[in-house]
Amino acid sequence: MSDPVLRLSGITKAYNHGKPNEVTVLRGIDLEVGRGEVVALVAPSGAGKSTLLHIAGLLDTPDTGTVAIGGTDMTGKRDTARTAVRRRDVGFIYQFHHLLPEFTAVENIMLPQLANGVTRTAAKARAQTLLGQVGVAHRGAHRPAELSGGEQQRVAFCRALANAPKLLLADEPTGNLDPGTSETVFAALMELVRSTGLSALIATHNLELAARMDRQIRLDQGALTG
């Protein structure tokens, strides 16, 4: 694969090092995600997929191995450099929306842009555009508690893409929704990803959703297959 957006090489991770209850979570993970590629990460609960996503997104560090984003090796970089790349190049989506309750949908999407130095006018315009792309533009002035679960998650998608990242990392993004809402919300996410040419690594239990992505990989006993 030429010039991948994400490259993980030889990633290992264990907890409780040197103790009787030491747990090895990741064992020599090698993974590349190409430009515009959407990859499904399929694994049971407790298999380490969240740890893998956190390492890929520079929220955690591996015991061994390297992480490169957009061709830049982040191994050994200082926290300030890692934070800058994470803010600029990586978007995160979780099972729960984690929207700030005191802000409206538009304001929640504006906040990461303002942190990156975007003007309020430009940030608001992008927030409204993104909300329109996922079909909830009419809910922009509402706070999270006034939104349905599906609407909350679509706002979270928009927030993750607010700074036009290179890479989207999603951890069970529809896992907290009923099947009907999950289907609608996943379709909105895929439309958003495809329309922007974004690269994405999406963890899911749902094999039907995984089958709609470009490629599927499985995490089993700390190793990747597929």
TABEL-V783071 format. One record per helix or strand of 2 or more residues. SS is the DSSP state (h for helix, s for strand). FROM is the first residue (numbers start at 1). TO is the last residue. If there is no record, write none. Layout:
# TABEL-V783071
ss:SS from:FROM to:TO
ss:SS from:FROM to:TO
This chain:
# TABEL-V783071
ss:s from:6 to:15
ss:s from:23 to:33
ss:s from:38 to:42
ss:h from:49 to:56
ss:s from:64 to:69
ss:s from:72 to:73
ss:h from:79 to:89
ss:s from:90 to:93
ss:h from:105 to:115
ss:h from:120 to:133
ss:h from:137 to:139
ss:h from:144 to:146
ss:h from:149 to:160
ss:s from:167 to:171
ss:h from:179 to:196
ss:s from:199 to:204
ss:h from:207 to:210
ss:s from:215 to:220
ss:s from:223 to:225
